[in-house]
Amino acid sequence: MNREKIYEKLTEVFRDVFDEEDITISDGTTAADIEDWDSLSHITLLSSVEDEFGIKFDMKAVQGLKNVGAMVDLIEASVK
């Protein structure tokens, strides 16, 4: 799956989790950029991403995520 397709699916996940149809994400998007992105919604987001892409994140890898670009990299590596 290429990055563009990952972003399409990931954008929908973000919109569902944060209940905001206007959310746009990019490589540099962080929790500070999305109003309701707190620790609880982060867990919901990760779970939803796992479900959407049929993957299971390694918790050590997840702890190192700094932005959406890093999440996309992790997804891309997991869905090959």
Phi, psi and omega per residue, in radians:
M1 nan 2.311 -3.123
N2 -1.498 2.932 -3.080
R3 -1.044 -0.674 -3.123
E4 -1.067 -0.794 3.127
K5 -1.155 -0.686 3.087
I6 -1.055 -0.798 3.133
Y7 -1.089 -0.670 3.101
E8 -1.038 -0.879 -3.122
K9 -1.188 -0.713 -3.108
L10 -1.157 -0.662 3.092
T11 -1.045 -0.737 3.105
E12 -1.110 -0.687 3.096
V13 -1.081 -0.835 3.119
F14 -1.018 -0.774 -3.132
R15 -1.102 -0.667 3.107
D16 -1.218 -0.830 -3.081
V17 -1.117 -0.745 -3.073
F18 -1.679 0.066 3.090
D19 0.851 0.857 -3.101
E20 -2.467 1.875 -3.063
E21 -1.237 -0.264 -3.081
D22 -1.675 0.030 -3.121
I23 -1.112 2.308 2.970
T24 -2.153 2.490 -3.117
I25 -2.170 2.712 3.090
S26 -2.538 3.097 3.140
D27 -0.952 -0.636 -3.055
G28 -1.546 -0.015 -3.125
T29 -1.128 2.319 3.101
T30 -2.198 3.040 3.112
A31 -1.021 -0.550 3.140
A32 -1.154 -0.347 -3.102
D33 -1.497 -0.251 -3.095
I34 -2.085 2.072 -2.962
E35 -0.873 -0.823 -3.034
D36 -1.685 0.263 -3.106
W37 -1.456 1.643 3.102
D38 -2.058 -3.011 -3.059
S39 -1.112 -0.652 3.137
L40 -1.214 -0.793 3.130
S41 -1.190 -0.447 3.089
H42 -1.115 -0.739 3.108
I43 -1.128 -0.757 3.097
T44 -1.079 -0.735 3.126
L45 -1.064 -0.854 -3.126
L46 -1.062 -0.744 3.118
S47 -1.101 -0.737 3.130
S48 -1.155 -0.671 3.101
V49 -1.125 -0.778 3.105
E50 -1.014 -0.789 -3.141
D51 -1.120 -0.786 -3.092
E52 -1.099 -0.704 -3.055
F53 -1.729 -0.051 3.129
G54 1.129 0.690 -3.113
I55 -2.207 2.962 3.056
K56 -2.282 2.109 -3.133
F57 -1.341 2.521 2.954
D58 -1.408 2.231 -3.051
M59 -1.061 -0.597 3.101
K60 -1.126 -0.713 3.127
A61 -1.151 -0.698 -3.131
V62 -1.133 -0.669 -3.135
Q63 -1.105 -0.430 -3.123
G64 -1.555 -0.017 -3.120
L65 -1.195 2.202 -3.130
K66 -1.858 -0.384 -3.104
N67 -2.819 3.098 -3.112
V68 -1.127 -0.610 3.109
G69 -1.003 -0.722 3.106
A70 -1.163 -0.630 3.092
M71 -1.141 -0.735 3.119
V72 -1.098 -0.722 3.084
D73 -1.009 -0.772 -3.129
L74 -1.141 -0.750 3.101
I75 -1.099 -0.809 -3.117
E76 -1.012 -0.724 3.131
A77 -1.217 -0.500 -3.067
S78 -1.482 -0.420 -3.049
V79 -1.743 0.155 -3.127
K80 -1.200 nan nan
